């Protein structure tokens, strides 16, 4: 069952009289419960696509549909609640002058109503954190802890779709692995539909059943993860695969199944 559909999205930016096409005729679908990867280098259009889906920006042309219904800008509170985004820089995604607990409760009230309850202890534990850490400010937490709370905030409104924009790229390698293990565990235990954006195919191979490859605002290849990684058809995709394998020949080796929530 298709939960999200993008049809012929087009976006052009103009800055200082210079025009650049960020998305060109991009069409894609996301199935309910699917974990979809979008790969591409900086400037490929992948983050712009997430902004269109999340409602942060409006396409110049094209349509988006959630469960068969048009997604417009501005959106209803319910449509915003159903699609939540996790950003690249965990610390800057929180207000530095507010405790984590305040930021999460505020997000829940905005999306679920002023009287909406928020079990912070359960949320913290669901992402492998001590609930007492929620009473700290973002600057008092590590990058990994901040990103776990960002994941908890996104989950707090009970969304249907999670958008993950390079959520491990600002973290050290060890913390990256822990965050990916956490996300894998969350996806295995829920019916969430997830879009993972990354420049690193090794990251996407950890979680995604299908991968879309973008460059210069266009989709150039898509298919099951195994096909894209081990039998790429486009030269651009081959270049991405070769760059990963040059650093780690075992980058696409299947990972073991998780046995519980990983902790930092």
N, C-alpha and C positions, 0 to 999 in steps of 0.2 A: 504493500500500500504506500503510495506517494504522500508524504506529509508536506514537502516543500518543492516548489517548482519555480525556476527562473526562466523567462522567455525573452531571448533577443535583447539582453541588457546592453545599453550603451551609455558611456560616461566620458565627457571631455572636460578637462580643466583648462582654464586660461589664467596665467599668472604673468604679470609684467608684459602683456601683449604677446606672450608665447603660449601657443595652444598645444596640448598633449592629450592624446586619446588613452584613457585608463582602462576602459572596457569596450570591446568591439564585438557585438553580436554574440554575447555569452548566454548559452542556454544549458541548464543542468537540472537534475532532479535528485532529491534526497528521500530515501525510503524510511518509513517508521522503524526505529530501532537500528538503523544503519550507522556505522562510523565511516565517514567519507573523508579522505585526505585530499587536500589541494596543494600541489607542489609548484614551486617556481622561485626564481631569484628575485631580489629587490626590484620593484618596478614592473613586475609581471602582471599586476592587477588583482592578485589574490586577496590582499587586504581591502582593496576597494570593493570587491565583491562581497566580503563580509559586512562592510558598512552598509551596503545596499540592503542586504538581507536583514540586518539588525534594525534598520530604520534610521541609522545615524546620518545617512545621506540618501538623496533621491536620484534615481537614474534619469538621464536625459530622455532616454527611450527605453521601451521594454516594459514587461509586467512581471510581478511576483505574486505567487499564490501560496497561501497556507491552508492546508486541508481543503483545497479547491476554491477558497475564497480569496479575493484580491487583497494584497497587502499594500496599503497606501501610506503616504506621509502627509500629515501626522497620523499616527495609528491610535487605535483604542488602547486603553490600559491593558485589556485582556490580551491583545496581540503582542504588546510589549512584554507582558509576563511570560508568554509562551516561548519567546526567543530571547535567550540570555547570552551575553558575550563575556568572555574572559580575555583580558588584554595581555600584551607582551611584558610590560613593565609592572610588576605586582605592586611596588611601593607607590607609584604615582597614580594607581587606580583607586587609591583611598585618599580621603582628606587627611593631610598630616596633622591637623589640629583637632581631630576627633578620634576617640578610641574606636577600635575595630568594632566593638559591640554596638556602639551608637550608629556607625555607618551601615552595619548589616540590618539593624532594626529599622532604620530609615528607609532602606531599599525595600524591605518587606512591606512596610506601610504604604509606600508609594504604589506598589504593584498589586498588593492584595487587599488594600483598604486600611483605614486608620486603626481599626480594632483588631487587625490580624495579629495572631500570636506568633512568637518566634522562639523556639527552644534552642538557645545558643549553645548550651552544653551538648545537646545531641548533634547539632551541626558541627561543632568543633571535633567531636569524637568521630564523626563520619568521615572527616578528612585527616584523621590521625593526629590531632592536636589536643593538648591539655586545655580544657575550657577556660582555665584561669588566664590564658594568653589573650583572650578576647578583651580583657580590660586594659590592654596596653595600646599605645599609639603605634602607627605603622613604623615609625623610625626606631622603635624599640624591638622590632622583630627582624629575623633574617629574611632574605629574599624568598626562600622556600616556604617559610611560615606565612609570609604575606600572600604568596600565591595560593597556598592551601586555603586561607581565609577568603581569597577572591573566588575560588571554586565553591566554597561553602556559601558565599553570598549569592552566587549565580544559582545554586541549587535550592536556596531558601524559599524562592517563590514558586517552586514546583514546576519548572518549565518543561516543555516538550522537546525543545531543541537547544543545544549548547553550541556556541560558536567559539572556537579556541584559536586565537590569533598569535601564533609563535609563542605559546605560553611557557616554553622552556628555554628560549634563546637567551634570556637575560640571566640565566642561572648557571652555576658551575656544573660540571659533568655529573658528579655524584648526585646532586640535588635534582638534576634533570631526570635521571633514572628513577628516582623516588616519585617524582610528580607523574611521570608516565605510568609507573606501576599503579599509582593511586587512581589515575583516570581509567586505566584498563579495568581495575577492580570495580569502579563505580559503574562503568558501562556494562560489565558482566552481570551486575546485580539489578539493573534497571532496564526500562524500555526506552531510554533516552535516544534521540537521534543526535548525532554529533558531526560537526564539520571541523576538522583539524587542518589548519593552515601552517605550512612550514616550508622553509627553503631546503630542509634536510630530509631526504627520502628515507634515511635510516630511522628517523623519528616516526614518520608515517607508517613504516613497515611494522612498527611495534603494535599498532592499534587498528589500522584501517583495513577494511575488506575490499575497498575500491579506491582508486586514486585518479584524480584529474590533474593534468599537467598544463600549466599556463605560461605563456611568455608574450610580452608586448601586448597585453590586454586581451589575448585570445586563448581559447582552449585548443591545444594542439594534439592532445592524446588523453584517452581515458579508458579504464578497464579494471578488471580484477587486479588486486595488488600483485599477485604472483606473475601475471602476464606483463604488467607495466615494468616490474623490476627485472624479470629474467628474460623477457622477449620484447623489449621496447621497439616500436616501429619508427618513431620520429628521431631525427638526429639530435634535436634538443634534449629529448628524454634520455637518449643514450649518453649524452655528455653529462647530465645530472647523475646518472647511475654510475658512470665511470669515475666521476670525481669522488663519490662516496666510497667506492670499492678501493680506490687508490690509497685512501687513508686507513681503511679497515676492510680487509677481504671477507670478514665474517659479519659485516654490518647487517646483512639481511637474514642471519640465522634465526630461526624461530625461538622465541623466549619461552621459558617454562611458565606453566599456569601459576597464578597467584593463590596463596592460601589465606590471605587476610589483608587488612588495610596496612599498607607500608607506612612506617613512621620515619620522620626526618631525624 
